[in-house]
Amino acid sequence: MAQVACEVTELLEKIDRKSGKTIEKNPEFLKSDDTALVKITPLKPICVEKHGDYPSLGRFVLFDRERILAVGTVKHVEKKFFQS
């Protein structure tokens, strides 16, 4: 398990939990128990994969001061290569 500081950079879609259909594009906020598609940007390099390709590297948990904010699966990865 890796721990890397991240920031939620964009709220893309609010999704209906039962049907999986989009309720709202680019919502301004999310409430407790909402399901959403969000863009998360790590502040340092981290190894993740799409959940469908590699399930053990495709899950995440967001914490804030030891409080769980969100849990989910990785749907898409924008790969960037860092040079040392």
C-alpha positions as CSV (number, residue, x, y, z in Angstrom):
1,M,0.0,0.0,0.0
2,A,1.4,3.4,-1.0
3,Q,0.5,6.7,0.6
4,V,0.9,9.8,-1.6
5,A,-0.5,13.3,-1.2
6,C,-3.1,14.0,-3.9
7,E,-5.6,16.7,-4.8
8,V,-9.0,16.4,-6.4
9,T,-8.6,18.6,-9.4
10,E,-12.0,18.2,-11.1
11,L,-15.5,16.9,-10.4
12,L,-16.4,15.3,-13.8
13,E,-19.8,13.7,-13.3
14,K,-22.3,12.8,-10.6
15,I,-23.5,9.3,-11.2
16,D,-26.7,7.4,-10.2
17,R,-25.6,4.6,-8.0
18,K,-28.3,2.1,-9.1
19,S,-28.3,2.7,-12.9
20,G,-24.8,4.0,-13.4
21,K,-26.1,6.8,-15.6
22,T,-24.8,10.4,-15.4
23,I,-27.1,12.7,-13.3
24,E,-25.0,15.9,-13.6
25,K,-22.0,16.9,-15.6
26,N,-19.3,19.1,-13.8
27,P,-21.1,19.3,-10.4
28,E,-20.1,22.1,-8.1
29,F,-20.0,19.9,-5.0
30,L,-20.7,16.4,-3.7
31,K,-22.6,15.3,-0.6
32,S,-22.1,12.3,1.6
33,D,-23.0,9.0,-0.2
34,D,-22.8,10.6,-3.7
35,T,-21.2,8.5,-6.4
36,A,-19.1,10.5,-8.8
37,L,-16.3,10.4,-11.4
38,V,-13.5,12.7,-10.3
39,K,-10.0,13.6,-11.5
40,I,-7.3,13.0,-8.9
41,T,-3.8,14.3,-9.4
42,P,-1.0,12.8,-7.2
43,L,1.7,15.3,-6.0
44,K,4.4,12.6,-6.4
45,P,4.8,9.7,-8.8
46,I,2.7,6.6,-7.9
47,C,2.0,3.3,-9.7
48,V,-1.7,2.7,-10.4
49,E,-3.6,0.9,-13.1
50,K,-7.1,0.7,-14.4
51,H,-9.2,-1.6,-12.1
52,G,-10.3,-3.6,-15.1
53,D,-6.7,-4.3,-16.2
54,Y,-5.1,-4.9,-12.8
55,P,-7.5,-4.9,-9.9
56,S,-5.0,-4.9,-7.1
57,L,-3.5,-1.6,-8.4
58,G,-6.8,-0.1,-9.4
59,R,-8.3,0.7,-5.9
60,F,-7.8,3.8,-3.8
61,V,-8.8,5.4,-0.5
62,L,-8.7,9.2,0.1
63,F,-8.0,10.3,3.7
64,D,-8.0,13.7,5.3
65,R,-6.4,13.8,8.7
66,E,-7.1,10.1,9.4
67,R,-10.7,10.4,8.2
68,I,-11.9,8.5,5.2
69,L,-13.3,10.9,2.5
70,A,-13.8,8.5,-0.4
71,V,-13.1,5.0,-1.7
72,G,-13.2,3.9,-5.3
73,T,-11.7,2.3,-8.3
74,V,-9.4,3.7,-11.0
75,K,-11.3,4.1,-14.4
76,H,-8.6,5.9,-16.4
77,V,-4.9,6.6,-16.1
78,E,-3.0,9.4,-17.8
79,K,0.5,8.1,-17.9
80,K,3.4,10.5,-17.4
81,F,7.1,9.4,-17.4
82,F,9.5,11.1,-14.9
83,Q,13.2,11.3,-15.5
84,S,15.5,11.1,-12.5
